[in-house]
Amino acid sequence: MTKNPKSDTQTLRDAALHYHAYPNPGKLEIRATKPMANGRDLARAYSPGVAEACLEIKSDPADAAKYTSRGNLVAVVTNGTAVLGLGNIGALASKPVMEGKAVLFKKFASIDCFDIEVNESDPEKLADIVCSLEPTFGAINLEDIKAPDCFIVEKICRERMNIPVFHDDQHGTAIVVGAAAKNALHVAGKRFEDIKIVSTGGGAAGIACLNMLVKLGVRRENIWLCDLHGLVYEGRTEDMNPHKSAFAQKTDLSTLDDVIGGADLFLGLSGPNVLKPEMVAKMTDRPIIFALANPNPEILPDVAREVSPDAIIATGRSDFPNQVNNVLCFPFIFRGALDVGATEINDEMQIACVEGIAEMARMTTSAEAAAAYQGEQLTFGADYLIPKPFDPRLVGVVSSAVAKAAMESGVAQRPIDDLAAYRAKLNQTVFKSALLMKPVFEAAKAAARRIVFTEGEDERVLRTAQGILEETTETPILIGRPEVIETRCERLGLRIRPGTDFQIVNPENDPRYYDYWTSYHRVMQREGVTPDLAKAIMRTNTTAIGAIMVHRGEADSMICGTFGEYRWHMNYVNQVLGGGTYEPHGALSLVILEDGPLFIGDTHVRIEPTPEQIAQTVIGAARHVRRFGLEPKIALCSQSQFGNTRCDSGARLRAAIGILDETPRDFIYEGEMNIDTALDPELRARIFPNSRLEGEANVLIFAHADAASGVRNILKMRAGGLEVGPILMGMGNRAHIVSPSITARGLLNMAAIAGTPVTHYS
């Protein structure tokens, strides 16, 4: 069936308009960061308490970053005279673009942003307006201002303002182009100082890109700039300005076709179909073509490759590899600049940003980026020169590099003492589990444990194995077919290789097969398992194989469950590793929410636990919560509240509390109670003023797995909670069964938990 392009365009138009209009108009809203619930809050937030903050700032202006949002607030300012792809549409019509820019600041770097659209076409008057905003903002992002006015506005603002002023259309584009060029030359085996560049587009972005390439080592005499009127040469008077004149060549040549011969890099920031196939044929071997015009590039990649199959190509479009997108730059360069109180964004900071972005592309792609761009090949090379915006590591790598450069170049007013800690803090903004998992990872690093993953062919497991080798001292062992694992590692761009970086157990053909099936038979021979059945299970059941490895001492812990049903896996874990002091007595899930962590149990193991089993779960939960550096505050939850309802769950919870009370405990627990009573101290004080639980509970224990699992899933799906777990309690940290929805990051967290010896938290 042939697609109707007009119909597709209309569908996209309708979807985009609906997105902007509903459920509320626009893409931004303002939210308070402090409570405003009573008269006391009002007195502190406004009169009279607000005067204290005002006086502190009057005494020391630097305190504005301490007592107001200014230190994390950016203005996106435009007059709408050069909106990408739309031209001079005016300030008001440009507002959706600026709102979108503000959303990207928040999404990728947690920076608050106001969009400011100004009806002013005079560049000097516009600069005056921007400069007058300095008391409000920590930095200014100039956007979509036509050339050469943008140069004037930026120059005036930079000279008069003591905060960073950054014209993203110029410098943001230049930084991403610089990173892409750096990696393209690496792939092509060329150097900046040796290459010839031919560029089309004498606007703000084009000039800024050329200036950046000069800073990176390109010789100015090797740059040939063309615009609508042809080559920029010495003596030309038509449509010239000082910024173009800086790249004027002394020559009799006059057209793009005249100068393209022998070019190593074509840089296009002009319009569609400017670069012809016959021109590409004149370029050097392995030419680099950056055709960045939007929406239609100077030449389509397929057309260029018909002439030069080995060409390295980037565009400004998302439907081709190597999209040059400013979102790779501006959130992160501003993050680093704001955090050190930089007075400007200088050359050193911009080059640090180039280096950081380029470095990211050469690293193994993160699982989060791979999930956001499913089906794309994200392995460094000709088709992957720059990272994807949704790689969460960008903020840590790039912003910390920018902050370091700001300090070293002397423009940081608030230098950071510990850059490693700063980078870790940045990562915590995107990896919500990082802060809570820190003590677990530290404990795991002190113990070089062997972790066997029973579903070793799974992409998430392979990425986790890479992460384990990078972030811990653990040894991953994968159960799976070697050829499948090898192929998938290569396809995913992972550096690890089976047999070199980690051990593999091949269920189809492993020299330990006899040892494994005979071990399993000895364990299960009085449970109806014959030798033939033991042989079959050790060929087909990877969960049982992993359990046998732990049983035999060939691994310290196992992780299974990336597919299949929880209790099916638990059956084999318990068969082999249960008995004696080991028995699964509960699953504890940690859900990380915006306002803190919440532990929930038992989510998987026992459907309707007895009072004794509930008490056992409470004791185990308290022990595991302390692994995260937290003191447990445990609430036993039911529809019954301190005996007001005679129901089965309430009765079992009350009996469990009786069992717990028989022995002195070193943790706080209380119940039975409703969930809101557990989480609201004021409500609990009214209902049960003699409660031994103080503050909010951080552990909720239920008398039915349906209730625990339901709360866990609602918090994940509707409250944006991030799950760590489930943690299998009672097995001495020798086995954990995850859920099929777990991510690679979740598996890495579980590996850290499994990598901690039981003595560390028992």
C-alpha positions in Angstrom: 0.0 0.0 0.0 1.5 3.4 -1.0 1.7 6.0 1.6 0.1 9.4 1.1 2.7 12.0 2.0 0.0 14.7 2.3 -2.0 12.5 4.7 1.2 11.8 6.8 2.0 15.5 7.0 -1.6 16.3 8.1 -1.4 13.5 10.7 1.9 15.0 12.1 0.4 18.5 12.0 -2.7 17.4 13.9 -0.6 15.4 16.5 1.8 18.4 17.0 -1.1 20.9 17.5 -2.9 18.5 19.9 0.4 18.1 21.9 0.8 21.8 22.3 -2.9 22.5 23.2 -3.8 19.6 25.6 -4.3 19.0 28.5 -3.1 22.5 29.2 -1.9 25.0 26.6 1.9 25.2 26.1 4.8 23.1 27.4 5.7 24.8 30.7 4.3 25.5 34.1 5.7 27.0 37.4 5.8 24.9 40.5 6.7 26.0 44.1 9.7 24.3 45.7 8.7 25.0 49.3 5.5 24.1 51.2 2.7 26.7 51.4 0.2 25.0 53.6 -0.3 27.3 56.6 0.3 30.7 58.1 3.8 29.7 59.3 4.8 28.9 55.7 3.3 32.1 54.5 5.2 34.2 57.1 8.5 32.6 56.0 7.9 32.7 52.2 6.6 36.2 52.1 6.2 39.0 54.7 7.9 39.3 57.2 10.3 36.4 56.7 11.3 37.2 53.1 13.0 40.4 54.3 15.7 38.3 55.9 16.8 36.8 52.5 16.6 40.2 50.9 18.9 41.8 53.4 21.4 38.9 53.1 21.6 39.4 49.3 21.9 43.2 49.7 24.8 42.6 52.0 26.4 40.0 49.7 25.0 39.7 46.1 26.6 36.3 45.7 24.0 35.0 48.3 21.4 35.3 45.5 22.5 31.9 44.5 21.9 30.6 48.0 18.5 32.1 48.8 16.9 32.3 45.3 16.5 30.2 42.2 18.8 32.6 40.2 21.8 30.2 40.3 19.8 27.6 38.4 17.7 29.9 36.1 18.3 30.6 32.5 16.5 33.0 30.1 16.0 31.9 26.5 15.7 35.3 24.7 14.7 35.9 21.1 13.1 38.4 18.8 12.0 35.7 16.4 13.9 37.1 13.4 15.6 33.8 12.4 13.7 30.9 13.6 15.1 27.6 12.4 13.3 26.5 9.2 10.8 29.3 9.5 12.7 32.5 9.1 11.5 35.9 10.5 8.2 34.9 12.0 8.2 37.4 14.8 8.6 37.2 18.6 5.1 35.9 19.4 5.1 33.1 16.8 8.5 32.0 18.0 7.2 31.3 21.5 6.5 27.5 21.0 10.1 27.1 19.9 11.4 28.9 23.0 9.1 27.0 25.3 10.5 23.8 23.8 14.1 25.0 24.4 13.1 25.6 28.1 11.7 22.1 28.3 15.0 20.6 27.0 17.0 22.6 29.6 14.8 21.0 32.3 14.8 17.5 30.9 18.4 17.1 30.2 20.1 19.2 32.8 17.5 20.0 35.5 17.9 23.7 34.7 14.9 26.0 35.2 14.2 28.3 32.3 12.0 31.2 31.2 11.4 31.9 27.6 11.4 35.6 26.8 10.2 36.8 23.4 10.9 40.5 22.7 9.4 42.7 20.0 12.6 44.5 19.2 14.4 44.4 15.9 17.1 46.9 16.7 20.1 44.9 17.9 21.4 47.5 20.3 18.0 48.1 21.9 17.5 44.3 22.2 20.9 44.1 23.9 19.9 46.8 26.4 16.8 44.8 27.3 18.8 41.6 27.8 21.4 43.3 29.9 18.6 44.7 32.2 17.6 41.2 33.0 20.8 40.3 34.8 19.4 40.5 38.3 16.9 37.8 37.5 19.0 35.1 35.7 22.1 33.1 36.2 22.7 32.9 32.4 21.3 34.0 29.1 20.7 31.8 26.0 20.3 34.0 22.9 18.2 32.2 20.3 17.0 32.6 16.7 18.3 36.2 16.1 19.2 36.9 12.5 22.8 37.6 11.4 24.6 40.0 11.7 22.3 41.3 14.5 23.1 38.3 16.6 26.8 39.2 16.6 26.0 42.7 17.8 23.6 41.6 20.6 26.0 38.9 21.9 29.0 41.2 21.8 27.3 44.0 23.8 25.8 41.5 26.3 29.1 39.7 26.9 30.9 43.0 27.5 28.3 44.4 29.9 27.0 41.4 31.8 28.8 39.4 34.5 26.9 36.2 33.7 27.3 33.7 30.9 25.8 34.8 27.6 25.6 32.1 24.9 24.2 32.4 21.4 23.2 28.7 20.8 22.6 29.1 17.1 26.3 30.1 16.8 28.2 28.4 19.5 26.0 25.4 20.3 26.0 24.4 16.6 29.8 25.0 16.5 30.4 22.8 19.5 28.5 19.8 18.2 30.0 20.2 14.7 33.4 20.3 16.4 32.8 17.1 18.3 31.4 15.4 15.1 34.4 16.6 13.1 36.9 15.4 15.7 35.5 11.9 15.6 35.0 11.9 11.8 38.7 12.7 11.4 39.5 9.9 13.9 37.5 7.4 11.8 39.0 8.7 8.5 42.6 8.8 9.9 43.1 12.5 9.2 44.2 15.5 11.3 42.7 19.0 11.8 45.9 20.8 10.8 46.1 18.9 7.5 42.6 19.1 6.1 41.0 21.4 3.5 37.5 22.6 4.4 34.9 24.0 2.0 31.8 25.6 3.6 28.5 27.0 2.4 26.6 29.4 4.6 28.0 32.7 5.9 25.4 33.1 8.6 25.9 33.1 12.4 26.1 29.3 12.7 28.4 28.8 9.7 30.9 31.5 10.9 30.9 30.1 14.4 31.5 26.6 13.2 34.5 27.7 11.1 35.9 29.7 14.1 35.5 26.6 16.3 37.4 24.4 13.7 40.2 27.0 13.7 40.4 26.7 17.5 40.6 22.9 17.1 43.6 23.2 14.8 42.4 23.8 11.2 44.5 26.4 9.3 42.5 29.4 8.4 44.1 29.5 4.9 42.7 26.0 4.3 39.1 27.2 4.7 37.1 28.2 1.7 33.8 29.9 2.5 30.9 30.2 0.0 27.5 31.9 0.4 24.6 32.7 -1.9 26.8 35.0 -4.0 29.6 32.5 -4.4 33.1 32.3 -2.9 34.1 34.8 -0.2 37.3 36.3 -1.6 39.5 39.3 -0.9 38.0 42.4 -2.6 34.4 41.2 -2.7 31.9 43.8 -1.6 28.5 42.2 -2.1 26.9 41.1 1.2 30.1 41.2 3.2 30.7 41.8 6.9 33.8 41.5 9.1 32.9 38.0 10.2 32.9 36.7 6.6 35.9 38.8 5.6 38.0 36.9 8.2 37.7 33.9 5.8 38.2 35.7 2.5 40.7 34.0 0.2 43.1 35.7 -2.2 42.1 33.9 -5.4 40.5 34.3 -8.8 38.2 31.4 -8.1 34.5 32.3 -7.5 32.2 29.3 -7.2 31.7 26.3 -4.9 32.4 24.0 -7.9 35.7 25.9 -8.4 37.0 25.2 -4.9 35.5 21.8 -3.9 38.3 19.8 -5.5 40.5 18.1 -3.0 38.3 19.1 0.0 38.5 16.7 3.0 35.5 18.2 4.7 32.3 19.9 3.3 30.4 21.9 5.9 27.0 23.0 4.8 24.7 25.3 6.7 22.9 26.8 3.7 20.1 25.2 1.7 18.9 22.1 -0.1 20.8 20.5 -3.0 23.7 22.9 -2.9 26.3 20.2 -3.1 26.0 18.2 -6.4 27.2 14.6 -6.8 29.8 15.7 -9.3 31.3 18.0 -6.6 31.5 15.1 -4.2 33.4 13.2 -6.8 36.1 15.9 -6.7 36.6 15.6 -3.0 39.4 13.4 -1.4 39.1 9.8 -0.5 36.9 9.1 2.5 35.4 12.6 2.3 33.6 14.0 5.3 30.3 15.7 4.4 28.3 17.6 7.0 25.1 18.6 5.1 23.3 20.4 7.9 20.6 22.4 6.2 17.1 21.8 7.6 14.8 20.3 6.7 16.5 19.3 3.4 20.3 19.0 3.4 22.7 20.2 0.9 22.9 16.7 -0.4 21.1 13.5 0.7 23.3 10.8 2.2 22.2 8.2 -0.4 23.0 10.5 -3.3 26.5 11.3 -1.9 27.3 7.6 -1.3 26.4 6.8 -4.9 29.5 8.8 -5.9 31.6 8.2 -2.8 30.6 5.0 -1.0 33.1 5.5 1.9 31.9 9.1 2.7 31.4 10.0 6.3 28.1 11.9 6.5 26.2 14.0 9.1 23.0 15.9 8.7 20.6 17.9 10.8 17.9 15.4 10.5 16.8 12.6 12.9 16.0 10.1 10.1 19.7 9.8 9.1 22.7 8.8 11.2 24.8 11.5 12.9 22.2 14.1 13.6 24.0 17.4 14.6 21.6 18.5 17.3 22.3 21.4 19.7 20.6 19.6 22.5 23.9 17.7 22.9 25.5 20.9 24.0 23.5 23.7 25.5 21.9 21.9 28.6 25.3 20.6 29.7 27.5 23.6 29.0 25.0 25.8 31.0 24.9 23.2 33.8 28.6 23.3 34.3 28.7 27.1 33.9 26.0 27.7 36.5 27.3 25.3 39.0 30.7 27.1 39.3 29.1 30.5 39.0 31.0 31.3 35.7 31.0 34.9 34.6 31.1 33.8 30.9 31.3 30.8 28.6 34.8 31.1 27.2 36.8 29.2 24.5 38.2 26.8 27.1 34.7 25.8 28.3 33.5 25.4 24.7 36.4 23.2 23.7 35.9 21.1 26.9 32.3 20.6 25.8 33.6 19.5 22.4 36.0 17.0 24.0 33.3 15.7 26.4 30.7 15.1 23.6 33.3 13.4 21.4 34.5 11.2 24.3 30.9 10.1 24.9 30.5 8.8 21.4 33.6 6.7 21.7 32.4 5.1 24.9 30.1 2.0 25.0 26.5 3.2 24.4 24.4 3.3 27.6 21.4 0.9 28.0 19.2 4.0 28.4 20.2 5.4 25.0 19.9 2.0 23.4 16.3 1.7 24.7 15.4 5.2 23.5 16.7 4.4 20.0 15.8 0.8 19.5 16.9 -0.6 16.2 19.7 1.9 15.6 23.3 0.9 15.5 25.0 2.8 18.3 28.6 1.7 17.9 31.3 4.3 17.4 32.2 4.6 13.7 31.3 6.4 10.5 27.5 6.2 11.3 27.9 7.0 15.0 30.1 10.1 15.5 28.2 11.8 18.2 26.2 10.4 21.1 22.4 10.5 21.4 20.8 13.2 23.5 19.0 10.6 25.6 22.3 9.1 26.9 22.0 10.0 30.6 25.8 10.1 31.0 26.1 13.3 29.0 25.4 15.5 32.0 28.1 13.9 34.1 30.8 13.8 31.4 30.2 17.1 29.6 29.1 19.3 32.5 32.0 18.3 34.8 34.4 18.9 31.9 33.0 22.4 31.4 33.1 23.2 35.1 36.7 22.1 35.3 37.6 24.3 32.3 35.8 27.3 33.9 37.8 26.8 37.0 41.2 26.4 35.2 40.5 29.4 33.0 39.7 31.6 36.0 36.1 32.5 35.3 34.5 30.4 38.1 33.2 32.4 41.1 32.2 29.3 43.0 34.9 26.7 42.4 34.2 23.1 43.1 36.6 21.4 45.5 35.9 17.7 44.5 35.2 17.3 40.8 34.7 13.5 41.2 32.0 14.1 43.8 30.4 16.8 41.6 30.3 14.4 38.7 28.7 11.7 40.9 26.1 14.3 42.0 25.3 15.1 38.4 24.8 11.4 37.7 22.4 11.2 40.6 20.1 13.7 38.9 19.6 11.2 36.0 20.2 7.9 37.8 17.7 8.2 40.6 19.1 5.1 42.3 22.8 6.4 42.4 22.7 8.0 45.8 20.9 5.2 47.6 23.0 2.6 45.9 26.3 4.2 46.8 26.9 2.3 50.1 25.8 -0.9 48.4 28.3 -0.4 45.6 31.0 0.5 48.0 30.4 -2.7 50.0 30.4 -4.7 46.7 33.8 -3.2 45.7 35.3 -4.6 48.9 34.3 -8.1 48.0 35.3 -9.7 44.6 32.2 -12.0 44.3 31.3 -14.1 41.3 27.7 -13.4 40.0 26.1 -15.9 37.6 23.4 -14.5 35.3 21.1 -17.3 34.2 19.7 -15.5 31.1 23.1 -14.6 29.7 22.0 -13.9 26.2 19.6 -11.1 27.1 20.8 -7.6 26.0 20.1 -6.2 29.5 22.4 -8.9 31.0 25.2 -8.2 28.5 25.0 -4.5 29.2 25.0 -5.3 32.9 28.1 -7.4 32.5 29.9 -4.5 30.8 28.8 -2.2 33.7 30.0 -4.7 36.4 33.4 -4.8 34.8 33.5 -1.0 34.7 32.1 -0.1 38.1 32.7 -3.0 40.5 35.3 -5.7 41.4 32.7 -8.5 40.7 33.2 -11.2 38.2 30.2 -11.8 35.9 29.4 -15.4 34.7 26.9 -15.7 31.9 24.9 -18.8 31.0 24.2 -19.0 27.3 25.4 -20.0 23.9 28.9 -18.4 23.2 28.3 -17.7 19.5 25.0 -15.8 20.4 26.6 -13.8 23.1 29.6 -12.9 20.9 27.4 -11.8 18.1 25.2 -9.7 20.4 28.1 -8.0 22.1 29.4 -6.9 18.7 26.0 -5.7 17.5 25.5 -3.7 20.7 28.9 -2.1 20.5 30.0 -3.6 23.8 33.7 -3.9 24.4 33.4 -7.1 26.5 34.0 -10.5 24.9 33.2 -13.9 26.2 36.1 -16.0 27.4 38.2 -12.9 27.7 36.3 -10.6 30.0 33.8 -13.0 31.5 33.2 -16.7 31.8 30.4 -18.5 29.9 28.5 -21.7 30.8 27.2 -23.2 27.6 24.1 -25.3 28.4 24.4 -27.1 25.0 28.0 -28.1 25.4 30.0 -27.6 28.6 32.8 -29.8 30.0 31.2 -29.5 33.4 27.9 -31.0 32.2 28.5 -34.3 34.0 29.4 -32.6 37.2 26.4 -30.4 37.0 23.8 -33.1 36.3 25.2 -35.5 38.9 25.2 -32.7 41.5 21.6 -31.8 40.7 20.6 -35.5 40.8 22.2 -35.9 44.3 20.2 -32.9 45.5 16.9 -34.0 44.0 17.1 -37.9 43.8 14.6 -38.3 46.7 12.2 -35.7 45.0 11.5 -38.0 42.1 14.2 -36.7 39.8 15.8 -39.5 37.8 19.3 -39.3 36.2 17.7 -38.8 32.7 15.5 -36.0 34.1 18.6 -34.4 35.8 20.5 -34.5 32.5 17.6 -32.9 30.6 17.2 -30.1 33.2 20.9 -29.3 33.1 20.7 -29.0 29.3 17.6 -26.8 29.2 17.0 -25.0 32.6 19.4 -22.2 33.1 17.9 -21.2 36.5 18.7 -24.7 37.8 22.2 -24.5 36.2 22.9 -21.2 38.0 21.6 -22.7 41.3 23.9 -25.7 41.0 26.9 -23.4 40.3 26.2 -21.6 43.6 25.6 -24.9 45.3 29.0 -26.2 44.1 30.8 -23.0 45.1 31.6 -22.0 41.5 29.6 -18.8 41.9 28.8 -16.7 45.0 25.3 -15.6 43.9 22.9 -15.9 41.0 20.5 -13.6 39.3 17.6 -14.9 37.3 14.1 -13.8 36.2 14.5 -11.5 33.3 11.8 -13.5 31.7 9.3 -16.1 33.1 7.2 -16.2 36.2 8.8 -15.4 39.6 7.6 -18.5 41.5 8.8 -20.8 38.7 12.3 -19.5 39.2 11.9 -19.7 42.9 11.0 -23.3 42.8 14.4 -24.3 41.4 16.3 -21.8 43.6 14.7 -23.3 46.7 15.2 -26.9 45.5 18.9 -26.5 45.2 19.8 -23.7 47.6 17.1 -24.0 50.2 17.2 -26.1 53.4 18.9 -25.7 56.7 19.2 -22.1 57.6 18.2 -20.9 54.0 14.6 -20.5 53.1 13.0 -17.7 50.9 10.8 -15.8 53.3 10.0 -12.6 51.4 10.8 -10.3 48.5 11.6 -6.7 49.3 11.2 -4.0 46.6 12.7 -0.6 46.9 10.8 2.1 45.0 12.6 5.4 44.7 10.2 8.3 44.5 10.7 12.1 44.0 10.4 12.6 47.8 12.5 9.7 48.9 12.7 5.9 49.0 10.0 3.5 50.1 10.5 -0.2 50.7 7.6 -2.7 50.1 7.3 -6.3 51.2 6.4 -9.1 50.6 5.8 -8.5 46.9 6.4 -12.0 45.5 7.2 -14.9 47.7 4.3 -15.7 50.0 0.7 -15.0 48.9 -0.9 -15.0 52.4 1.9 -15.2 55.0 1.4 -16.5 58.5 2.0 -14.2 61.5 5.4 -16.0 62.0 6.3 -15.4 58.3 5.2 -11.7 58.5 7.5 -11.2 61.5 10.3 -12.9 59.6 9.8 -10.5 56.7 9.8 -7.5 59.0 13.1 -8.6 60.5 14.7 -9.3 57.1 13.4 -6.0 55.8 15.0 -4.1 58.6 18.3 -5.8 58.0 18.3 -5.0 54.2 17.2 -1.4 54.6 20.3 -0.8 56.6 22.4 -1.9 53.7 21.3 1.4 52.0 22.5 3.5 54.9 19.0 4.1 56.2 17.3 3.4 59.5 14.2 1.3 59.1 10.8 2.7 60.1 8.5 -0.1 59.5 4.7 0.1 59.2 2.6 -3.1 59.0 -0.3 -2.1 56.7 -3.9 -3.3 56.3 -7.4 -2.0 55.8 -7.7 -2.4 59.6 -6.3 0.4 61.7 -5.1 -0.3 65.3 -7.8 -2.9 65.7 -10.8 -1.0 64.4 -11.7 -3.6 61.8 -11.9 -7.4 62.4 -10.4 -8.7 59.2 -8.0 -11.5 58.4 -5.1 -9.3 57.3 -5.4 -7.2 60.4 -5.5 -10.2 62.7 -2.4 -11.7 61.1 -0.5 -8.4 61.3 -1.5 -7.9 65.0 -0.3 -11.5 65.7 3.0 -10.7 63.9 3.5 -7.6 66.1 3.0 -9.8 69.1 5.7 -12.1 67.9 8.1 -9.2 67.3 7.3 -7.8 70.7 8.5 -11.0 72.4 12.1 -10.1 71.8 13.8 -6.6 72.0 14.4 -5.2 68.5 16.9 -2.6 67.3 14.5 -1.1 64.8 11.1 0.7 65.0 7.9 -1.0 63.8 4.3 -0.3 64.3 0.8 -1.4 63.1 -1.5 -2.5 61.9 -2.5 0.7 60.1 -3.6 2.2 56.8 -1.0 3.3 54.3 -1.9 7.0 54.6 -1.5 6.7 58.4 1.9 5.2 57.9 3.1 8.0 55.7 1.4 11.0 57.5 2.7 11.6 61.0 0.1 14.2 61.8 -2.7 11.9 60.9 -1.2 9.1 62.9 -0.8 11.4 65.9 -4.6 12.1 65.8 -5.6 8.5 65.4 -3.1 6.8 67.6 -1.1 9.4 69.7 0.9 6.7 71.5 2.4 5.2 68.4 6.1 4.2 68.7 6.7 5.2 65.1 7.9 8.7 64.6 7.9 10.5 61.3 7.1 8.9 57.9 7.4 5.1 57.6 10.0 4.1 54.9 9.0 0.4 54.9 5.5 -0.9 54.2 4.8 -4.6 55.1 1.6 -6.2 53.9 -0.3 -9.3 54.9 -1.1 -10.3 51.3 1.2 -10.3 48.2 -1.6 -8.8 46.1 -1.6 -5.7 48.2 2.2 -5.3 48.3 2.6 -6.0 44.5 -0.3 -3.6 43.7 1.2 -0.7 45.7 4.6 -1.4 44.1 3.3 -1.4 40.6 1.1 1.7 41.1 4.1 3.6 42.4 6.2 2.5 39.5 3.6 3.2 36.8 1.8 6.3 38.0 4.2 8.0 40.4 7.3 7.5 38.3 9.0 5.3 40.9 12.2 3.6 40.1 12.4 0.0 41.5 15.5 -1.6 42.9 14.8 -5.2 43.4 13.0 -7.3 44.3 15.5 -8.5 46.9 15.0 -12.1 47.8 15.3 -12.4 51.6 16.3 -15.6 53.5 18.8 -17.0 51.0 21.9 -15.5 52.4 22.3 -13.3 49.4 23.1 -16.4 47.3 20.1 -15.9 44.8 17.9 -13.1 43.6 14.9 -13.3 41.2 14.2 -10.1 39.3 11.1 -9.2 37.4 10.9 -9.3 33.5 10.4 -5.5 33.4 13.8 -4.8 35.0 16.2 -2.5 33.1 20.0 -2.9 32.6 20.5 -0.3 35.3 18.2 -2.3 37.6 20.2 -5.4 36.9 23.4 -3.6 37.7 21.9 -2.5 41.0 20.9 -6.0 41.8 24.4 -7.2 40.9 25.8 -4.8 43.5 23.3 -6.1 46.1 24.3 -9.7 45.2 27.9 -8.7 45.3 27.9 -7.9 49.0 28.8 -10.8 51.4 26.0 -11.6 53.8 28.3 -10.7 56.8 28.2 -7.0 55.7 24.5 -6.7 56.7 23.6 -9.7 58.8 
